[in-house]
Amino acid sequence: MRKFYQNKLWRDKLIALRQEKGAIVHFVPLAHAEFKEELGLKLVEEANEVYAAQTHHEMVDEIADILEAIDCILEFHGIAKEEVLKHKEAKLLEFGSYTDHRLVDYVEYPAGSQEEKHCLEHPDRYPELCEDLDGDDVNNCCK
């Protein structure tokens, strides 16, 4: 038999289905902290698969996997789905959605603002843009 490295969470019934077809599935029981880590990795894996989905069927399939990963994360942390949905609705009312089809390129924040401070604390996520002598924006020139 040929062996293929997996190193990821599988749905429990999938393990049984593969074993019924003659596969030998080797797995490692996870400690609490390891399981938390793997749930996060599973969510990222499924999000990447949504990103790569090419057909309606693939998109539906991968979104279903994301929802399952989220349900497992909620259960792991003892969070009720209703609590999250209520919080989602509050954020929707306060901040809106992503439906306007606009990508924010960059933002100029007032000096000393909380937003400026947040960006400066996370330069890997929000690199500062500086202008060259001609007034053109130059990425990552501020040191």
C-alpha positions as CSV (number, residue, x, y, z in Angstrom):
1,M,0.0,0.0,0.0
2,R,1.2,3.5,-0.7
3,K,1.3,6.0,2.1
4,F,0.3,9.7,1.8
5,Y,1.0,12.3,4.5
6,Q,-2.1,14.2,5.7
7,N,-1.3,16.0,8.9
8,K,-4.8,17.6,9.3
9,L,-8.2,17.1,10.9
10,W,-10.5,14.8,9.1
11,R,-14.3,14.4,9.7
12,D,-14.8,11.4,11.9
13,K,-17.1,9.5,9.5
14,L,-14.6,10.1,6.6
15,I,-12.0,8.1,8.5
16,A,-14.5,5.2,8.8
17,L,-15.5,5.4,5.2
18,R,-11.9,5.2,4.1
19,Q,-11.2,2.3,6.4
20,E,-14.2,0.5,4.9
21,K,-12.6,0.8,1.5
22,G,-9.4,-0.9,2.8
23,A,-7.4,2.2,3.8
24,I,-5.3,2.1,7.0
25,V,-5.7,5.5,8.6
26,H,-3.1,6.3,11.2
27,F,-4.0,9.1,13.5
28,V,-2.8,10.8,16.7
29,P,-5.1,11.7,19.5
30,L,-4.9,15.5,20.2
31,A,-4.5,17.2,23.5
32,H,-6.8,20.2,24.2
33,A,-4.4,22.9,23.1
34,E,-3.4,20.9,20.0
35,F,-7.0,20.4,19.0
36,K,-7.6,24.1,19.3
37,E,-4.7,24.8,17.0
38,E,-5.8,22.2,14.5
39,L,-9.3,23.6,14.4
40,G,-7.9,27.0,13.5
41,L,-5.7,25.4,10.8
42,K,-8.8,23.6,9.4
43,L,-10.6,26.9,9.1
44,V,-7.7,28.4,7.2
45,E,-7.5,25.4,4.9
46,E,-11.2,25.5,4.1
47,A,-11.1,29.3,3.6
48,N,-8.3,28.7,1.1
49,E,-10.4,26.1,-0.7
50,V,-13.3,28.6,-0.9
51,Y,-10.9,31.0,-2.5
52,A,-9.8,28.4,-5.0
53,A,-13.3,27.1,-5.8
54,Q,-14.2,27.3,-9.5
55,T,-17.7,26.1,-9.7
56,H,-21.0,26.6,-7.8
57,H,-20.8,23.1,-6.4
58,E,-17.2,23.5,-5.2
59,M,-18.1,26.8,-3.5
60,V,-21.1,25.3,-1.7
61,D,-19.1,22.2,-0.7
62,E,-16.2,24.3,0.7
63,I,-18.5,26.8,2.5
64,A,-20.2,23.8,4.1
65,D,-16.8,22.7,5.4
66,I,-16.1,26.2,6.7
67,L,-19.5,26.2,8.6
68,E,-18.6,22.8,10.1
69,A,-15.2,24.0,11.2
70,I,-16.9,27.1,12.7
71,D,-19.4,24.9,14.5
72,C,-16.6,22.9,16.0
73,I,-14.7,26.0,17.1
74,L,-17.9,27.4,18.7
75,E,-18.4,24.1,20.6
76,F,-14.8,23.9,21.6
77,H,-15.0,27.4,23.2
78,G,-18.5,27.0,24.6
79,I,-19.9,29.8,22.5
80,A,-23.5,29.7,21.4
81,K,-24.1,30.2,17.7
82,E,-26.9,32.6,18.6
83,E,-24.4,34.8,20.5
84,V,-22.2,35.1,17.4
85,L,-25.2,35.8,15.1
86,K,-26.4,38.5,17.5
87,H,-22.9,40.0,17.5
88,K,-22.8,39.7,13.7
89,E,-26.0,41.6,13.4
90,A,-24.8,44.4,15.7
91,K,-21.6,44.8,13.7
92,L,-23.7,44.8,10.5
93,L,-25.8,47.7,11.9
94,E,-22.8,49.6,13.2
95,F,-20.2,49.0,10.4
96,G,-22.2,47.6,7.4
97,S,-21.1,44.8,5.2
98,Y,-18.7,44.1,2.3
99,T,-21.3,44.3,-0.4
100,D,-20.3,47.7,-1.9
101,H,-17.5,46.2,-4.1
102,R,-14.9,48.7,-3.0
103,L,-11.3,47.9,-1.9
104,V,-9.7,50.4,0.5
105,D,-6.3,51.1,-1.0
106,Y,-4.9,53.2,1.8
107,V,-6.1,55.5,4.6
108,E,-4.6,58.7,5.9
109,Y,-5.2,59.0,9.7
110,P,-4.8,62.1,11.8
111,A,-1.6,62.1,13.9
112,G,-2.2,60.7,17.3
113,S,-5.5,59.0,16.5
114,Q,-6.4,55.5,17.8
115,E,-6.4,54.3,14.2
116,E,-2.9,55.6,13.5
117,K,-1.7,54.0,16.7
118,H,-3.3,50.7,15.7
119,C,-1.6,50.7,12.3
120,L,1.8,51.6,13.8
121,E,1.5,48.7,16.2
122,H,0.9,46.3,13.3
123,P,3.3,47.4,10.5
124,D,3.2,43.9,9.0
125,R,-0.5,44.2,8.4
126,Y,-0.6,48.0,7.7
127,P,2.7,49.2,6.2
128,E,3.2,52.9,6.3
129,L,3.3,54.7,3.0
130,C,5.5,57.8,2.5
131,E,5.8,60.3,-0.3
132,D,8.9,60.8,-2.3
133,L,10.1,64.3,-3.1
134,D,7.7,64.6,-6.0
135,G,4.7,63.8,-3.8
136,D,4.2,60.3,-5.2
137,D,3.4,57.6,-2.7
138,V,6.1,55.1,-2.2
139,N,5.4,51.9,-0.3
140,N,7.4,51.0,2.9
141,C,9.8,53.9,2.7
142,C,9.3,55.1,6.2
143,K,12.0,53.9,8.6
